[in-house]
């Protein structure tokens, strides 16, 4: 019972981390487009959003890889990341 509860907690944490990453990415992209076209845009907010995006991505990476920093895991993560942002399913047979 305790193992199942811990597993569910990790799954919830991963899901929340993914949601946070998607929100941070959208926020950054919106600010990035504004900073590029509007010279009076708040560059400090852009840097804050960049940092938030980095931190959320790092958290997803850490949860996804569980410490396995191999080339193969990196490639799998990039495929997962793409599916996270595009909404397209991750192919399990690849």
N, C-alpha and C positions, 0 to 999 in steps of 0.2 A: 504494500500500500504506500509506504513512504517513498519508494523508488518511483512509482507512477506519479505521485504528487510532485516530486522534484522534476521529473521529465516534463510534466505539464507546465511547471513554472518556467523552465528553460524555453519551452516552446512559446509561451506567452511573452517572455522577455525578447525573444528573437522577432516575433511578430510586431511587437511594439517598436523595436529598434528599426525594423524595415519601414514601418509607417513613418517614423521620425525622419528617416533618411529621405523618403519620397517627398515629405513636406519640406525638408531643408533644401533639397534639390530644386524644387519648384520656386521656393522663396528666393534662392540664390539666382536662378535663371531670370526671374522677373527683375530683380535688382540689377543684374548684370546687363540686361538689355537697356534698362533706364540709364545706367552710368555711361554706357557707350554712346547714347544719343542725346543726353542732357548734361551739359557742362555744370549745371548747378545742382546736380544730384548729390545726395549724401554718401560720399565715398566711405565714411566710417561705418555706415550701415552695411555697405557692400563687403567690407572686411569682416565685420561681425558675422554676416551670413556665410561668407567663405569659411570662416573658422567653424561655425555650426555644422556646415556641410561636411567638413573634414572629420569633425568629432563623431558625427552620427555614422559616417561611412566607416570609420575605424572601428566603432562598436559593432556594426553589422559584420565587418570582416573578422573581427575577433570571435564572435559567436559562430559564424559560418565555418571558419577554419578550425576552431577549437585548438589553436596552437600549431596546427600542421602547416608550415610555411614551405610548401613545395611548389615546383612549377606546375604540376598537375592540379593542385588545389587552387592555385592562382587562376589558371585557365577556367576551371569550373566556377570559381567565384565570379569572374568576368561574365560568363554566360548567365549565371544567376542574376547578376546586377542588371544586365541588359533586359532580361525578362521582367525584372522588378519595375523598371522604368517604362517599358513598352507595353506591359500587360500580356505579352505573348507567353504561351506556356514554355517551360523549360523542358527540352527533350531529354528524356531519361535514357534513351538508347544511343545518345551521341558519345 
